[in-house]
Amino acid sequence: MTTELMHNIPARGGIDYDESPFLAIWEITQSCDLACKHCRASAQSIPHPDELTHEEGKALIDQIAEMHVPIFVFTGGDPLKRKDLFELIRYASSKDLRVAVTPSATPLLTREAIFKMKEAGLVRLGISLDGSTPEIHDAFRGLPGAWARTIQAIEWANEAGVPIQVHTTVSRHNVNDLDNLCDLFEKLAIVMWNVFFLVPVGRGQLADLLSGEEFEQVFGKIYELSRRANFQIKTTEAMHYRRYLLQHNLEEKRMGHGAGHGAGHGSGHDSGLARGAAYEPGTPTADAKTRNMGWATRRVNDGKGFVFISHMGNVYPSGFLPIHAGNVREMPLGEIYRNAPIFKALRDTGRLEGKCGACEFKEICGGSRARAYAVTGDPLAQEPCCIYEPKNWDAELDRQAEAFRHATPARELVRL
């Protein structure tokens, strides 16, 4: 989004997350011609016959507009596989929604399509780039030529005047390529780099998931890069990066180095856009710090300021947390978001378990609920990829509680 558009979005401190999300993502189709290794949706080449129709999509857009959601994203699959995408963008824009789209880098993503989306009301384009070279990216995306097509799309978007947000999924395939990616993005004139931390669902494999120690190493690298990049850097599904930032900010103050680049002025107060992932800000560059100085930093997490609507109208706390909360064909979106048991539980930090429940940073972090569910089967369990030990955490009591949980039958999700 342009700076002007960002300033026109209400500060998150003014949004009651019990009533309305900051970000709504609609997966308008699961159809896609790529076969990405980490794909949340395990997308297929043909659309599902039970996708929301054009009229149902417009009705959904009406509900999102009525909830005064600041940011609305069309995702997939590949949104360009929907022939009515441009009409839906235009309709959402007419409802004063700030619309972003995350297309796949396929032959459908043409210069004409980008200019047509811009004319329809698009305010930001999110596109994925997972390697600084064709060899890394194309292997990750499962399609030769995807890297070159992505670079071309970014150039076309710059020509059209559409701000570009690039998404990179960090896994063992590319964790050593971040410096090179940052250098590449400097040349491509992007406005934001969204570093997404893998959640092992869909095609995402548990073996590709970084350890807690490796998360901290990547946090350090992102922090380092953010201090010199001329674009904003944010993280997705790495809520504990906020804790990392606060710790480093406090340490810099203690050492007499000034305020540093702490979470107090988090960058990326904008759409996560990343395939239905929950949003959290990252570290600003000096320019981003100036632009975003007044923005609040309350966290957005699965179900807390975030809602995901599937291609069939099912509503989830995020695209990576597959606990069905209702369907917009049967119940209004606002009612699902406000009253579904899973949403209410996820907004209550007093329900968090393990280290997350005891953590002094839980109000600004809370851990990835999607990753907790993917690894443990419990959306309220502690973040499995965080090494921080809270000051009030009793490891022995936690082990006893875990043993009790394993000794009892699996809890029904309706308990939420």
N, C-alpha and C positions, 0 to 999 in steps of 0.2 A: 504494500500500500504506500501511497505517497505520504509525506509527512503531514500534509493537510488532512488527509483521510484519517490518519492515525490520531490526530488531535481531536477529530470529531467523534471518535469512539469514546463512550463513557469510561472513565477510570474504573478499573475492576473493583476498587474499594467501594464503589457505589452499586455494585450488583450483589443481590442476595442470592447466593448459590443454592439456597433451599427452594427458591422460586424460579430461577431462570439460569441457563448456562451461559458462559462466556463464548463458547464455541459449539456449533452444531455441524456435524459432518453427515452428509447423505451419500451413501454408496449407491449411486444410481444404477449401476450394473456390476455384475461380476465378470462380464465378458472382457477378455483381454487377449492379445496375441503374443504376449510375453510369457515366460515361464520362470519368473524370478525365484531364486533359491530360498528366499526368506518369506515368500508371499503369504500374508495373513489370510487372504481369501482363497488361496489355491485356485486362482482364477482360471476359467475355461474359455475356449475360443468362441462359444456360442452363448447368447443370453439365456437366462433362466426364463421359462415361460410364465412364471408368476411374479415377474418384476412389477413394481408399482407402475401403473399406467401414467400417461401424460397428465390426465386430469387429477389422478391421485397425487402425483408429484406436485402439482400446483396447489392442491389442498394442503399438502404438507408444508410447502413454502409459506402459505398463509398463516399456518399455526406458528411457524418459526418467527415470522414477522410479528405476530401478535405477542410473542414472548420477549420481543425486543432483544433478540440475540445479536451481539455486536458483529460476530464473524460467522459466515456460512460457507461451507466448502462442499463442492461436488467432487467426489472421489470414486474409485472403482476397486477392482477391475480397471478398465480404461473408459473414462467418461465419454470419450469421442466415439465409442461404439454405440452410444445412444444417438439416434438421428435427431432427436428433439433437444439435444443439449443446448444449442444456441437459443432456442425459444425459452428454455427453462432459465438460462442465465438472464435473458432479457426480462422475464417475468419476475424473478427474484430481485433484480436491480430496480424494477419499477416499484417494489415494495420497500425500497430504501435499505435493502440488505447489502452488505459489502461482500461481494462474491469472489471466491477463489476457486481454482480448478487444479486438479493434479492429474494431468494426462500421462499416458505412457508414451515412451519414445518409439513409436511405430510409424509406418508410412502414413497413418492418419493424421499425425501431427505435422501438418504442412504450414507454410507461411500464410496461406490463405485462411486456414483454420484459426491460427493465432490472431490475425487481424480481425477475423469475424467474431471471435470471442471478445476481443477488446471493444469492438463496435457494439456488442450486445450488453456490455456493462461490466466485464471482468476487471477486477482491480489488482489481482496478483495471480501469477502462475507458479505453481509448485512442480518441480521436476526433479527426478532422482538421478544422481550421479554417484556411483559407489567406487570409482577408481579413477586415478589420474591418467591411466592409459587404457586403450581399447582392450588389452589383454585381461586386465583386472575386471573392468566393468562388464564387458560382454560375457565373460564366464559367469559373473554373478547374475546377470539378467537373462541368460539363456538364449541370446539372439545375437549372432554376428552383425556388426554394424550399428549396434545400439548406442555405443559411445559417440560415434561420429554424428549420428542423428540427434543425440541429446545436445551436443555442442552447437549444431546448426539451429536447433530450436531455441536455444538461449540467445543466439545472435539475432534470430528473427524477432524474438520477444523484445530485445533491446531496440530493434528497429521500430517496432510497433509502440514503444513506450510503455510496455507492461513490466512492472517490477518483477524480478525473478527471485524466488526462494528455492535453493537447492537442498535436497534431502540426501543424506548419506547414512546408510545402515552400517553401523560398526560391528564387525564380527572378526573371526580369526582370518577371514579372507583378505581383509584390507586394513587391519589395525596399525600396520606399519607404514601406511600410505597417507596419513593425515597431513603431514607437512607438504607433500607434493600436491595434494588436493587443495590445500589452502593457497598455495602459489598459483595453481591453475585458476581458482576462483577470483583471485586478484585481477587476472587478465580478462575475465569474462563479465565484469561489471555487475555482479549479482548484488542484491541488497541484504540477503540473509542466508546463512548456512545453518541448516537444521541437522544436527548430529543425532541420529536415532540409535538407541541402544536396543539390541535385539530382544524380542519377546518370543520364546519358542512355541509358537502356535502356527497352524497352517503348514506351510513348507519350512518354516523356521525350525532348525534342528537344535536340540539341546546341546549337542557337541560343539556347535558354533558359538554358544553363549560364553562370554568372558567371565572370569572369576571376579570376586569382589576386589581382590588386589589389582587385577587388570583394569577394572572400572576406575579405581583411584589413579592408576597410571594414565589412563585416557583423560580423566578429569584434569590432571596436571598438564597434559598436552593441549587440551582445549583452552585452558586458562592462559597458557603461554601464547598460543596463537591469537587469542582474542585481544591481547595487548598490542598487537601490531597489525591486525587485519583492518582493512578499510570498509568492511561490511560487518553486520551483526552476526553473532554466533549464539545459537540457542541449543538446548538439548531437549530430547523427547524420550520418555520412559527412562529417565535418569533423574528422578526427583531429588535424589540425595546429592546431586551436584550443587544444589542450593546450600546444603550443609557444608560442603567443601568450600564454596565461595565465602560463606560467613566466617568459617574458621580462618581462611587466608586473609580476609579483610581485617579481622580482629588481630591477627598476628602482625600484619603490616602496620596497623595502628600502634601496637605494642612496641614494634621496632622503630617507630617514628618515621615511617615512610608515607604518612598521610592516609587518606581514606582508601586508597587502592581502588580496585575494580570489583567491589563487593556486590552481593545480591541485592543491596538496597536500591540499586538502579538497574535492575535486570533488563537486558535487551530482549528483543523478540516479543514484545507485548502485542502479539499478533497471532495469526492462525498457525497451529502446529502443522496442519496440512498433510501430515505424514501418515497416510493410509489408515486413518482412524485412531491415531495414537493420542494419548493425553498430552497436554501442553504444559511446559514450564519454561520460564525464561532462563537465559544464560548470562554471559558477561558482556557488557557493552564496550565498544571502542569509544574513544573520546567523543567522536561525532555522535554516536548512538546515545552516549550518556547525556549529551546536550539535548538531543531530541526527546528523550524519554525521562527526563529528570523527575517529572511530577507523577509518574505512573506508580500505582500500588504494586506490591509483590506478593499478595496472597496467592497461594498455590492453586493451580487448576489440576485436578487429578481425575482419574476414572470416576465418573458419576458425580463429581463435585466441580461444577462449572463446565462439564463436558458431557455431550450426549452424541451417540452414534446411531444412525438409522440405516438398516440394511436395505439391500435391493428389493426385498420382499416386505419391507415395512416393519420388521422386527426392531425393537429398541434395546440398545445395550449401553452399559456405562462407558465402553470404548470398543473399538473394532478388535482389540486384542483381549477383551474380557468377555467371553461368550456366555454370559449368564443372561438369559432372555427375560426381559422385564415387562413385555407387552408388545402389542402390535398397533400401529397407527390406523389400521383398517378397522380396529375394534374399539379403540380408546384414544382420546386426544393425547397428543404428545406431552402437553403440559401436565396432564394428570399423571402420566407414567413417570415423567421426570421428578415430579414433586412427591409422589406417594408410593411408588414401587418399593417394596421392602429392600431390595438390593441397593437402590440409589440412596435410600435413607441411611442404611448401614454404612455405606462408603463415605457419607458426609459426616459421620460421627467418629472423630478420631479417638474417642473413648472406647471404641470397639476394636481398635487395632491390637494385635497380639504380639507376643515375643518382644524383641528389641524395639520394634516400631512403636508398640504401645507404651514402652517406658522412656522413649527417646525425647529429650528436651527440644529436638528440632521437628517434632511430628506435625506441628501446625503449619510449618512452611515446606515440609517435605512429605512425610506420610508414606514414602516408598511407592514403588510401582505395584499397584493392586493387580494389574494384569499379569506381571511376571510372577508375583506371589501365587496367583491362581494357577498359572501354567506349570509351575514347578511343584507346588504342594497340593493343589486342589482346593485350597482355602483362600478366598479373596482378601481375608483379613489377616492372613499370616504375615510374618515379618518379611521385608524385602530380602530375597535370597542372595543378592549380589551387593550387599553393603557390609563392610568390615568394621564400621564404627560401633563402639560399645558405649551405650548411654551411661551417664553417671549413676542413674538410679536403677540400673538393670542388674538383677540377681540371676546369674547364669544357671545356678543350681536349681532354683525354683522354676526357671524356664524349662530346664531339662525334664524335671518332674512333670510339668504340665504337658510337655510334648509326649512323654511316655504315656500319660493318661489318655491323650487324644488318640494315640495309636492303639490303645487297648480297648477303645470303645468303637461302636459302629460309626461309619462315616456319617457326619452330620448332614441332615437335609438342608439344602440351600434355602428352603422356605423359612428356616429359623431366622434368616436375616430380616 
